[in-house]
Structures are given as C-alpha cells and as structure tokens.
C-alpha cells in the first residue's frame, strides 16, 4: 500500500515537474513527506533550482486541491551536488526522514549510485536519468524512470530526421 501511495504522489508531482523546499524533518499524521534529491550546487545548479521550484509548485497545487488521502504533502530537499559522493549523502539524509517516496536524482551516474540504497530502504523513487544501463543492468522494483532511455531517444530522433524531414545527409556536432 505504501508503494502505491508513494507512486501516486510522485506521479502527481511529476505532472507539474520541478521541486522545492518545504523542508520537514518528519512525517506526521497530517502530512506525507516526499524526498527531493537535486543538484542545487555543483556544475549545473540551475537544473536543481528548477527541480525544486517545480516540486514546490506541484506540492502547492496538490495541497490546495485537498492533498492526497486527506493529508498535506511536505518536501524534504537534499542537495546532491551533481556528484556521486554528495548524492549518496543526500539519499542517506532523505532515507533517515521516513519519506513515502523520492524524486531524483536525475543524472544517470547518480541514480546508479543510489538505487541500491533506495531498494534497501524500500523507498520508491522517480528519476529522469536516461542511461540504457538503468534498464539493462539494474533490476530494482523501486526505480521508476520518467524519461526514455538514450538509445530510444536517439532512434526516434534519427527516424524523425530521415522519415519525417526527409534528410539523407546528416551530421552531428
């Protein structure tokens, strides 16, 4: 049941995609706590900021509509810094908060580094990571990808360029 509720909550958040900080240290009877792992610092902080802003907007809209199962949603945000070490630290902090679900990280390397921790703790999580290895090499019932694999995206793009646009001489830079 916890997995279904978590998946429903996470899916609702993804529809408004992004994420932010209504940081709460624990889940109460009136709230459902969702973890957010985002690159607030590091080489691409804008991505993490947008993730947080989207989550905040999603939570606001969901809560204004009555929440989920009569409960309000709160976020616990942790900065993964865009690096494996910081992502592992962020996920450990989030797991300590007894979250119902997790959104992020969205980088393939970070997702591969933390997926075992999520499975061990029984925390369903959504990721925007696109590495084919996430499908081919990892069997984790708690991992839910929200974007297609890089191999699928490349195939679809090539098919569109040749079939729909009629290009026959293609170069990539």
N, C-alpha and C positions, 0 to 999 in steps of 0.2 A: 504494500500500500504506500509506504514512504517513497518508494521508487516512482510510482505512478504520479503521486502528488508533485514530487520534485520535477519529473519530466514535464508535467503540465505547466508548472510555474516557470520553468526555464524556457519552455516553448513560447509562453506568453511574452516573456521578456525579450526573446529573440525577435519576435514580430515587430517590436519597437526598437530593435537592436542599438546598443550602445552600452553604457553603465556608469554609476557614481557612488557617492559616499553618504549614506545614512548609516554610518558605522554603529553597529550594536555588538556588544560583547557576548550576548547570549540570546537564545530563542525563548520567548515567554509563551504563556497560554494564548495570548492575543496576537502574536506575531509569528511569521515564518521567516527564518533567516536564510538568505541566499549569499553565497560567496562570490566574489568577483576577483579574478586574477588578471591584472592588466599592466602593461608597460608604461607606467607613469613617468619613470625616469629611464635613462639608457639612450640608445641610438634613435629610437622613434617614439618620443614621448607624446606626440600628437595623437598617435593611434590609441594609446592608453587613455588619454584625456577624453577622446571621443567615445571610447568604450564606456567609460564612467558616466559621461553625460547621457548616453543612450540608456544605460541601466537606470539612472535616476529618473529619466522621463518615463520609462516603462513602469517603474515602481509607483510613481506618482499617478499615472493613469489607471493602473490596476487598483491601487488603494482607493482612489476617488470613485471607482466603479463598485466598491464594496469589498475589495480584496479577494482572497481565494479561500473558499470554505469558511467565510466569515472572519478570516484573520487578515491582518495587515502584513505586508511584506516589508522587511528591512534588509539592507545590504551590509555586508562586511567586505570591505575592499582591502586588497593587499597588492603592493607593487611588486611585479615580477621582474622589473628592470630590464626585460628583454634578454636575460641570461639564465642559463640552466641553474646555477647555484641559487640565484635570487628567486627563481620560480619554485624551486624545491622548498626554500624557506617560506615563501608566500603560501604555498599549499599546506605546509605543516601548520602555519598560523591559522589558516582558514579551517582546517580539519579540527583544530582544537576548539573551535567555536560552535560545534554541533550544528553545522549548516544542513539544510534539507537538500541543497543542490549547489552546483558551482557553474559559473560561466567563465570560460577562459582556462588557460591561456590560448591565444590564437596563433602562435607560432609553432610549427611542426616539431622543432627540436625541443621546445619547452614542454609540449604536450607529451612527447615520448618520454621525457624525463620524469613527469609527474603521474602518468597514467596508472602506474603500479600502486602509488600511494592512495589514489582515489579508489581503486578497486579494493585495496586492503581495508580502507575506512568505509566502504560501501556508500560512497558519495557519487551520485550521477553527475556528469558534467558535460557541458556543450563546448565544443571548440570549433574555431574557424580554420584550424590547421588543414593543410591540403596535401601533405606528403602521401604518396601511394603506400608507404610502409605502414601507415596507420590502419590500412585495410588488410594488406598482405601479411604483415608480420605481427600484428597485435590482436589478440582476442580478449577484449575487455567489455563485458556487458554493461559497464557504467559509462563508457565513452560514446558520446553522440556527436557526430560531425554535422555541421550545419552548412558546409560548403563542399563542392565536389572535389575529387582528387585532381591533382595537377595533370595526370595522364588523361583524364576525361576532359578537362578544360582545354588542353592542347588539341585533342582530337576534334572536339566540337568547333574550336576556332579555325582549324585547318579546313574542316568540312565546310564551314560557312564561307571562308575566303574563296575556296575553289568552286563550290556548288552554287552559292547564292550570289557572290560578287563576280564570279567568272574569271578570277585571276588564275593565270597559268605560270607566271614568273614571280615567285615570292622570295623576299629576302628579309632576314631578321637582323636587327642591330643590337 
